[in-house]
Amino acid sequence: MEILTEQGFKNFKGFIPQGKVNKLLRFFLSGGGTVDCTEDHRFMTVEGVFKEARELKKEDVLYPSESITAVKKLDYDIGIDVYDAFDVEDTHSYITNGVVSHNCDLIYLDEFAFVNRAEEFYTSTYPVISSGNNSKVIITSTANGVGNLFHKIWEGAVQGTNEFKPFRIDWWDVPGRDEEWKRQTIANTSEMQFAQEFKNQFIGTSDTLIASDKLLGLQSVNPIYQQDSVRVYDRPDKDSDYMMFVDVAKGRGLDYSTFTIIDITSKPFKQVAVYQDNMVSPLLFPDIIYKYAKTYNEAYVIIESNDAGQVVCNGLYYELEYENVFVESSIKANSIGVNMTRKIKRIGCSNLKDLIEEGQLLIRDSNTIVELSTFTAHGQSFAASDGNHDDLVMNLVLFGWFATTQLFAEFTDIDVRKMIYQEQMKMIEDDMVPFGEIDDGLDSRIEVIDGDVWTTGDDPQFGAF
């Protein structure tokens, strides 16, 4: 595509949507033409500088020689879509009705955490943005919970897993805001509102499986190796024992087939590798599982056998003859793997919550952390909130359940139930106010029994109290 510029027709990347607006400015030009634009659209003046439309007024002269004869404000009850030319070749401008406009090479998305259908807009816009050599994207927003696109982009920037650079402005950076301002603001709102609106904290909803303060404390690390949908955080250690927990999808681009490999050698248990792919066929998935299970010291594999999971179970156990697989029963048909019932999921969720919140399971994968932040209560169970996935979390739920079994205790010599019970009792004891001793001033040798006062030596059976 080509567009007219001062240097003739030039290639450009296309037109990029700027969203909907309710107000436009219409400039009437001395040559008889008009230009409609947003208030922040930039035009070149005869002085050779670009000015935003809102700064222009009647009798200003636009380059090369068009004077503004009148300006009219246009109001629309229903928002109107606006677009701008993007990444014009060899220049940053193009000609609109005889005047020079600045092309779009910077996208600014404000309060992005509150934009409806943000993922749809970003998905349609990003290919155009990324095709420009000099294009830039600035996204600003206060926090609005976890799991939305702004939260994902911010976490990626902080963890260094995307190309965005994180910057933050805290409440104390604003002149005139002090501790008294903070106190009054909290009094007029709440601690949680203040934390989200002014302290830049991503507060999870109250019904997430993992407590919001614990979610905020989870820190991902960069994988040391990434290829073919696998992210590796620790290479296999010959002296370590590993388990792999598998969730199977149908490979049609919707839910993901996943596995998580956990080092169970000692506590805290540690996530060392994950797999995540929504296009892999259940017929091919066993080969991938086999490859990584063998690599991680013949890892013991626990597969959720519901639906397509049975295909994977049979492929791994019978066709590839990998024997280090959990078998629910030696006499029942189709008993390889775990049938995820409500009871097993309830136990798994409960135990997973305890393990993570008490620091006994280290989660290192950023995608897993994001899924945990959107794994919320649905009736009597937990699942991903609308528009999110929970396939990696289900690996961990399976681990949470299996960690309570006798078989796991035999593998690891770690009784997880006892360990969690002891941790919880210790927390309760630490929170309790210590008891003091009360001195009533009486002789320690005196005791009142049935209304009679006894002292040491009055009766032989009370001679040692």
C-alpha positions, 0 to 999 in steps of 0.5 A: 500500500502507498500513501501520498507524502511530501516526497511522493507516494510511499509505502506504509504498513496500514491503518491502525485503529485508535478506538472509539471517540465521541468528539472530533474537530473539523477544520475548514481550510482556505483551499475549500477542503475540510479535515476531521480529526481527534483532538490529539492528532498532529499537523505540521505548521508553516513553522515546521513543527507539529502541533496537536489539533486542540492547540490549533486555532483560526488563522493558523497556517498549516504546511505547506500553505493552507490557512484554517478559516474555521474550527467546528466541534463534532459530537457523537452520541455513539462513539465513532471509530477512528484510524491513523496511518501507521509507519510511513516509509522514510518519513513520519508524515503524510498528506491529508486534504493538502496538509501534512499530518503526522503518522502514527508511530506511537501507540498509547493505551491509558488505563488499559486494565479497565478496557473492555475486550482488551485482549481482542483489541490488542491481538488485532492491533499488535501485528501492525505495531510490531511491523514498524521499525520505529514503532513504540507502545506505551501502556499505563494503568492503575491495577485492576485485579489479576489475570487480565491482559495488563497484569500479564504484560506487567508481570512479563515486563517485571520478570523480563519475559517480554520486551516491555520495560516496567516503570511505576509511580507510587503515591508518595511520588506525587507532591502534596501526598503524605502520611496524613493524606494516606490516612484520610484516603484509607478512611474514606475508602478501604485498605484494599482499595488504597493498595490497588489504586495507589500502592500499585498492588495487583489484588486477587479476588477474594475467591481465588484458591490461593490467598491474594497476599501469597499470589503476590509473593510468587516470583517466576524465573526465566527458563534456562531452556525453551523449545517445542512448548517446553520450558525448563527451569532446572536440568535433570540432576542424577541424584534427584527424584522427579514426578510428572503430572499430566493434563490432556486436551483434545489438541484443537486449539482450545484447552492445553495439553500440559505437564509439570515436572516436580523435583520431590527429592526434598522439601520444599518441592520444586517445579523444574519444567513445564509443557504447554501446547493446545495443538498437540494430538493425544496420539502424539503426546505420549511420545513427548511425555516419554522423552522428558520422563526418561530425561528426568531420571525415569520420572514417575508419571501421573496422568489425568485419564478423563476423556482423551487422557485415556488415549495418552495413558494407553499410548505411554504404558502399552505402546511405548512400554513405559512402566513407571506410570501410576496405575489406579488398579491392577484388576480394573480395565482402563485403570492407568492414570487417575480419574479426576473425580470431585473428591480427588479434585477437592483433596488436591485443591485443599492440599495444593493451597496448603503447600503453596501458602506454607512455602512447601512447593516452589512455583517458578513458571510465569504462566502457572502463576498467572493461571493460579491468580485466575483459579477461582471458586465456581460453586463448590469447586474451583476453575479458571475464571472466564477467558482464562485457562487452568490446565497448568494448575490442574497439574498441580491439583493432581500433585496436591492429591497424589502427595497425600497418598501412601504411595507418595510417602513411600517414594519420598519418605515424606508424610505430607499430611503430617508435615502440613499438620505440623506447619499449621499447628506451629502457625497457630502456636506462634499466633497464640498469646503466651500464658503467664503465671499468676501469683495469688500470694498464698503459700504454695503448700496450701490447697483447698479440698472440699472446703477444707484447707490442707497443707503439706504434711496434713495428710500423707497422700498430699505430701508431694504437691 
